[in-house]
Amino acid sequence: MNKAGIAVAIILLTGFAVGAYIISAPNPEPRVGSRIDPGNYFDQSAATEERIRALEAAVAEERNARQLLEEELQILYAEIDEISSERQSRTEQLVAERQDIGEGRRQLVARASAASSAAGRIDRLIEAGFPPDRADWIVRREAELQMAAMQAQFDARRSGEPVNRFDPAFNSTAALRAELGDVEYEQYREANGQSTSVMVGSVIESSPGQRAGLQAGDLIIRYDGTRVFSTWELNQQTMQGEPGQSVVVDIVRDGMTMQVVLPRGPIGVSTGRLRGDR
């Protein structure tokens, strides 16, 4: 908002109003003790003293009008300054907030990048209890197995052979588990925030799981003697062997380990989401 433009516009309007008032004002006869009409100074028949007093009165009124106008302008300027100050403050606040958000995002990206780097993964394994040289070997072996699985899948697709996702040759996670063994693999999963059991979310009515006594919240840790760490591994085990064959399933309920017997095949439960379960 242009302060100078506002001031000039108001002064011009006031000048026009005063001029119109002076030109159109009536010319009554001057009386002793009465207010002097500013229009009398145009009356050529009036005495010089009366005309001077009328002119002085007109000037005084214009001066008062200008003074009032200046006071109004000062009020307007103050309001404009307040609005400008508020806008400037809000703008600075928004800029600061955006900078904070941007900085927060940069920090998150930096932390995520550091955590996913080889050095970050080694540090996590060491914190989980792995010796430094073993942690370094595991991280290097991860990359080697991932590349080997990708190459095996590529070669199989080119030759038209099926890709079995359960085969460690095509699955780097299964291959790493086979090399680490259950104890180290569980420690490895804990270090990476992944599940180490399968939580039962709900049990379907009249399902094998309900008949065996499974309950929501149970943690399945072994199926037919094989340690299972994720829903994917549990599903893999249910498809092994002869369908309907009785298998022993180890679970943990309220901190107590127990066993139930199920026919091999679909259990009839939905699995809950433990940290890192996939």
C-alpha positions as CSV (number, residue, x, y, z in Angstrom):
1,M,0.0,0.0,0.0
2,N,1.5,3.4,-1.1
3,K,1.4,5.9,1.8
4,A,2.4,8.9,-0.4
5,G,-0.4,8.1,-2.8
6,I,-3.0,8.0,0.0
7,A,-1.8,11.3,1.5
8,V,-1.8,13.1,-1.9
9,A,-5.3,11.8,-2.7
10,I,-6.7,12.8,0.7
11,I,-5.1,16.3,0.6
12,L,-6.5,17.0,-3.0
13,L,-10.0,15.9,-2.0
14,T,-9.8,18.1,1.1
15,G,-8.6,21.1,-0.9
16,F,-11.4,20.7,-3.4
17,A,-14.0,20.4,-0.6
18,V,-12.7,23.6,1.1
19,G,-12.6,25.5,-2.2
20,A,-16.1,24.4,-3.0
21,Y,-17.2,25.5,0.4
22,I,-15.6,28.9,0.2
23,I,-17.0,29.6,-3.3
24,S,-20.6,28.5,-2.5
25,A,-20.7,30.1,1.0
26,P,-23.5,32.8,1.5
27,N,-22.6,36.4,2.2
28,P,-24.7,37.6,5.2
29,E,-24.2,41.0,6.7
30,P,-21.5,40.9,9.4
31,R,-22.8,41.3,12.9
32,V,-21.0,42.2,16.0
33,G,-20.2,39.1,18.1
34,S,-21.2,36.7,15.3
35,R,-18.9,34.3,13.5
36,I,-17.2,35.8,10.4
37,D,-18.3,34.0,7.2
38,P,-15.2,33.1,5.2
39,G,-17.0,33.9,2.0
40,N,-17.2,37.6,2.9
41,Y,-13.7,38.3,1.6
42,F,-15.1,37.9,-1.9
43,D,-17.6,40.6,-1.2
44,Q,-16.2,43.8,-2.8
45,S,-18.7,45.9,-0.9
46,A,-17.6,44.7,2.5
47,A,-15.1,46.7,4.5
48,T,-11.5,45.8,4.1
49,E,-11.2,44.8,7.8
50,E,-14.2,42.5,7.4
51,R,-12.7,40.9,4.3
52,I,-9.4,40.4,6.0
53,R,-11.1,38.8,9.0
54,A,-13.2,36.5,6.7
55,L,-10.0,35.5,4.8
56,E,-8.2,34.8,8.1
57,A,-11.2,32.7,9.3
58,A,-11.1,30.7,6.0
59,V,-7.4,30.1,6.4
60,A,-7.9,29.0,10.0
61,E,-10.6,26.6,9.0
62,E,-8.5,25.2,6.3
63,R,-5.6,24.9,8.7
64,N,-7.8,23.0,11.1
65,A,-9.0,20.8,8.3
66,R,-5.4,20.1,7.3
67,Q,-4.5,19.3,10.9
68,L,-7.4,16.9,11.2
69,L,-6.3,15.3,7.9
70,E,-2.7,14.9,9.2
71,E,-4.0,13.3,12.3
72,E,-6.1,10.9,10.3
73,L,-3.1,10.2,8.0
74,Q,-1.0,9.4,11.1
75,I,-3.6,6.9,12.2
76,L,-3.7,5.4,8.8
77,Y,0.1,5.2,8.6
78,A,0.2,3.5,12.0
79,E,-2.4,1.0,10.9
80,I,-0.5,0.3,7.6
81,D,2.7,-0.1,9.6
82,E,1.0,-2.6,11.9
83,I,-0.4,-4.6,9.0
84,S,2.9,-4.5,7.2
85,S,4.7,-5.6,10.4
86,E,2.2,-8.5,11.0
87,R,2.6,-9.6,7.4
88,Q,6.4,-9.4,7.6
89,S,6.3,-11.3,10.9
90,R,4.1,-14.0,9.5
91,T,6.2,-14.3,6.4
92,E,9.4,-14.7,8.4
93,Q,7.6,-17.3,10.6
94,L,6.5,-19.3,7.5
95,V,10.0,-19.1,6.1
96,A,11.5,-20.3,9.4
97,E,9.0,-23.1,9.6
98,R,9.8,-24.2,6.0
99,Q,13.4,-24.1,6.8
100,D,12.9,-26.2,9.9
101,I,10.9,-28.7,7.9
102,G,13.5,-28.8,5.2
103,E,16.3,-29.3,7.7
104,G,14.3,-32.0,9.4
105,R,13.8,-33.8,6.1
106,R,17.5,-33.5,5.3
107,Q,18.4,-34.9,8.7
108,L,16.0,-37.8,8.2
109,V,17.4,-38.6,4.8
110,A,20.9,-38.3,6.2
111,R,20.1,-40.7,9.0
112,A,18.3,-43.1,6.7
113,S,21.2,-43.0,4.3
114,A,23.7,-43.6,7.1
115,A,21.6,-46.5,8.5
116,S,21.4,-48.2,5.1
117,S,25.0,-47.8,4.4
118,A,27.4,-50.6,4.9
119,A,29.0,-48.8,7.8
120,G,25.6,-48.3,9.4
121,R,24.6,-51.9,9.0
122,I,27.9,-53.0,10.5
123,D,27.4,-50.7,13.5
124,R,23.9,-52.2,14.1
125,L,25.3,-55.7,14.1
126,I,28.1,-54.8,16.5
127,E,25.6,-53.2,18.8
128,A,23.5,-56.4,18.7
129,G,26.5,-58.4,20.0
130,F,28.3,-59.5,16.8
131,P,32.1,-59.2,16.9
132,P,33.3,-56.5,14.5
133,D,35.0,-58.9,12.0
134,R,31.8,-61.1,12.0
135,A,29.6,-58.1,11.4
136,D,31.8,-56.9,8.5
137,W,31.7,-60.4,7.0
138,I,27.8,-60.6,7.3
139,V,27.4,-57.2,5.5
140,R,29.7,-58.2,2.7
141,R,28.0,-61.6,2.4
142,E,24.6,-59.9,2.2
143,A,25.7,-58.0,-0.9
144,E,27.3,-61.1,-2.5
145,L,24.2,-63.2,-2.0
146,Q,21.9,-60.5,-3.3
147,M,24.0,-60.2,-6.5
148,A,24.1,-64.0,-6.9
149,A,20.3,-64.3,-6.6
150,M,19.8,-61.5,-9.1
151,Q,22.1,-63.2,-11.6
152,A,20.4,-66.6,-11.0
153,Q,16.9,-65.1,-11.6
154,F,18.2,-63.3,-14.7
155,D,19.7,-66.5,-16.1
156,A,16.6,-68.5,-15.3
157,R,14.3,-66.1,-17.1
158,R,16.5,-65.9,-20.2
159,S,16.5,-69.7,-20.4
160,G,12.8,-70.0,-19.7
161,E,13.3,-71.9,-16.5
162,P,10.9,-71.3,-13.5
163,V,12.1,-69.3,-10.6
164,N,11.4,-70.9,-7.2
165,R,11.4,-68.2,-4.6
166,F,11.9,-70.8,-1.9
167,D,15.1,-71.9,-3.4
168,P,18.1,-70.2,-1.7
169,A,19.7,-69.9,-5.1
170,F,17.0,-67.3,-6.0
171,N,16.4,-66.0,-2.5
172,S,19.3,-64.1,-0.8
173,T,17.6,-64.0,2.6
174,A,17.1,-67.8,2.7
175,A,20.7,-68.2,1.6
176,L,22.0,-66.0,4.3
177,R,19.9,-67.8,6.9
178,A,21.3,-71.1,5.8
179,E,24.8,-69.8,6.2
180,L,24.3,-68.1,9.6
181,G,22.2,-70.8,11.3
182,D,19.1,-70.1,13.4
183,V,20.9,-68.6,16.4
184,E,22.9,-66.0,14.5
185,Y,20.1,-65.4,12.1
186,E,17.7,-64.5,15.0
187,Q,20.4,-62.1,16.4
188,Y,20.8,-60.7,12.8
189,R,17.0,-60.1,12.5
190,E,16.8,-58.4,15.9
191,A,19.7,-56.1,15.0
192,N,17.8,-55.0,11.9
193,G,14.4,-54.6,13.6
194,Q,12.8,-57.6,12.0
195,S,10.4,-60.1,13.5
196,T,11.7,-63.2,15.1
197,S,8.3,-65.0,15.4
198,V,4.8,-65.0,13.9
199,M,2.0,-63.4,15.9
200,V,-1.5,-64.8,15.6
201,G,-3.8,-61.9,14.9
202,S,-7.1,-63.7,14.8
203,V,-8.3,-67.3,14.5
204,I,-11.0,-68.3,11.9
205,E,-14.0,-70.2,13.3
206,S,-13.9,-74.0,12.8
207,S,-10.3,-73.8,11.4
208,P,-7.5,-76.2,12.2
209,G,-5.9,-73.5,14.3
210,Q,-9.1,-73.1,16.4
211,R,-9.5,-76.8,16.9
212,A,-5.8,-77.0,18.0
213,G,-6.4,-74.3,20.6
214,L,-4.5,-71.4,19.0
215,Q,-5.5,-67.9,20.3
216,A,-5.0,-64.4,19.2
217,G,-1.7,-63.1,20.5
218,D,0.1,-66.5,20.4
219,L,3.6,-66.3,18.9
220,I,4.5,-69.2,16.5
221,I,8.2,-69.9,16.7
222,R,8.5,-73.4,15.2
223,Y,6.6,-75.4,12.7
224,D,7.3,-79.1,12.5
225,G,10.6,-78.5,14.3
226,T,11.7,-75.7,11.9
227,R,12.3,-72.3,13.4
228,V,10.1,-69.7,11.7
229,F,10.9,-66.0,11.9
230,S,8.3,-64.5,9.6
231,T,4.9,-65.1,8.0
232,W,6.6,-65.9,4.7
233,E,8.7,-68.6,6.3
234,L,5.6,-70.1,8.1
235,N,3.7,-70.3,4.8
236,Q,6.7,-71.9,3.2
237,Q,6.8,-74.7,5.9
238,T,3.0,-75.4,5.6
239,M,3.6,-76.3,2.0
240,Q,6.3,-78.8,2.7
241,G,5.7,-82.6,3.2
242,E,2.3,-84.3,2.8
243,P,-0.9,-82.3,3.2
244,G,-2.9,-83.3,6.3
245,Q,0.1,-84.8,8.0
246,S,0.1,-84.0,11.7
247,V,2.8,-81.6,12.7
248,V,3.9,-80.1,16.0
249,V,3.8,-76.3,16.3
250,D,5.7,-74.5,19.1
251,I,4.1,-71.3,20.4
252,V,4.7,-68.8,23.1
253,R,1.7,-67.7,25.1
254,D,2.0,-65.1,27.9
255,G,5.7,-65.9,28.1
256,M,5.2,-69.7,28.4
257,T,6.3,-72.1,25.6
258,M,3.8,-74.8,24.6
259,Q,3.0,-77.1,21.7
260,V,-0.1,-77.7,19.6
261,V,-0.7,-80.3,16.9
262,L,-2.0,-79.3,13.5
263,P,-2.6,-80.9,10.2
264,R,-0.1,-79.7,7.6
265,G,-1.7,-77.1,5.4
266,P,-3.5,-73.8,6.0
267,I,-3.8,-73.0,9.7
268,G,-6.7,-70.7,9.5
269,V,-5.3,-67.7,11.3
270,S,-4.5,-64.1,10.3
271,T,-1.1,-63.0,11.4
272,G,-0.5,-59.9,13.3
273,R,2.2,-57.3,12.5
274,L,5.2,-57.6,14.7
275,R,8.0,-55.0,14.2
276,G,9.6,-55.6,10.8
277,D,7.4,-58.6,10.0
278,R,6.9,-59.0,6.2
